[in-house]
Amino acid sequence: MAVRPGLLFLRLGASIALLLALSALVPSSDAYDPLDPGGNITIKWDVMQWNPDGYTAVVSLYNYQQYRHIQPPGWKLSWVWQKKEIIWKMFGGQTTEQGDCSKFKVDIPHCCKRNPEVVDLLPGAPYSTQFANCCKGGVLNSWAQDSANAVASFQVVVGQAGTSNKTVKVPSSFTLRAPGPGGNSPYLASVVNGESTSSLAPDLVECTSHMCPIRVHWHVKVNYKDYWRVKITVTNFNYRMNYSQWNLVAQHPNFDNLTTIFSFNYKPLSPYGTINDTAMMWGIKYYNDMLVTAGPDGNVQSELLFRKEPGAFTFQRGWAFPRRVYFNGDNCVMPPPDAYPWLPNASPRLSASLTLTLITVGTAMALLLVHA
């Protein structure tokens, strides 16, 4: 998936800073995420000092998407030099190719390509090669869930470049590549579209009737006089993948009256300003923030207690079930309203539930409707 900058801002002074707020070069119907309308990935190129033949810059990537991570094998960032710049040294990142540096006989540059591509270092990289916010293997968590790990940075020493604000040329044609489902189902929905570059092993999924790696089960459990209770269970059927830093996003009109949530972290997304109908949920650190591989422990659960809103609460026409559900940014296709189970509004003990099953990333989503 390739992304190019849609907004460029250059500030001149003691140093220069280039801010790139990335937007997709795809139709708005594919790029716009209605649950995260302000989500973007911003790149900052900040010149920190001038050197005899160039400068030293710090390049930072900020994942301002509320619930979408950049997952393994991580981001790749490339650009095009405007002059004959080279990269003498790098810290916190490395280029994928060195290019032709044959004219240099003594001090050999790190990279001589006109269009270098940079990747993050892996965890455990030698201390002498590290830089602040580096060495995560290209993984960036979402801003709402883990802002401290939603930033990546590397330092680059540029040669054969300008040595002042008047002579330096800012790189152009920035492109960010990140793994995703490919096709017309963007993983980074607000900013990217294209083919996946993932080289990870294929899924090995437990044999079930739906043959999906993830199942999200929404169970309307109890109906009280002034409240109603829902149990959510997310089950992993993938034998090869743990989902660390997983998250779940659900849209329901009664989230505005959510009173208690057990065992999950919660943040309202409120994509429509004053309308609070979208919830982001994720695990508690060291307790259930990792959804482990298929097996007896391969699930996470929570219960939600909602206060009934007079005049709006009903169990008819599927009102008790979510309008949209995302797992780690992947959208589950919801059924039509007449396919949801109905129950009497006064029923105290409930048995209606909805199971959403997620097919492998990059394919369509399937939904199984279950009447317990």
Secondary structure, DSSP 8 states (H G I E B T S, - for coil): -EEEEEEEEEE-SSS-EEEEEEE-SS-HHHH--TT-TT--EEEEEEEEEEETTEEEEEEEEEE--SS--B-TT--EEEEE-SSS-EEEEEESEEES-----TT-SSS--SB--SS-EEEE--TT--GGG--TT--STT-B--HHHHGGGSEEEEEEEEESS-SSTTT----EEEEEE-----TTS-SSTTT-BS----------B---SS--SEEEEEEEEEE-SSEEEEEEEEEE-BSS--EET-EEEEE-GGGGGEEEE-SEEEEE--TBTTB--EEEEEE-TTTTSEE-SSSTT-EEEEEEEEE--TTT--SGGGTTS-SEEEETTEEE----GGGS----TT-SB--EEEEEEE-STTS--EEEEEE-
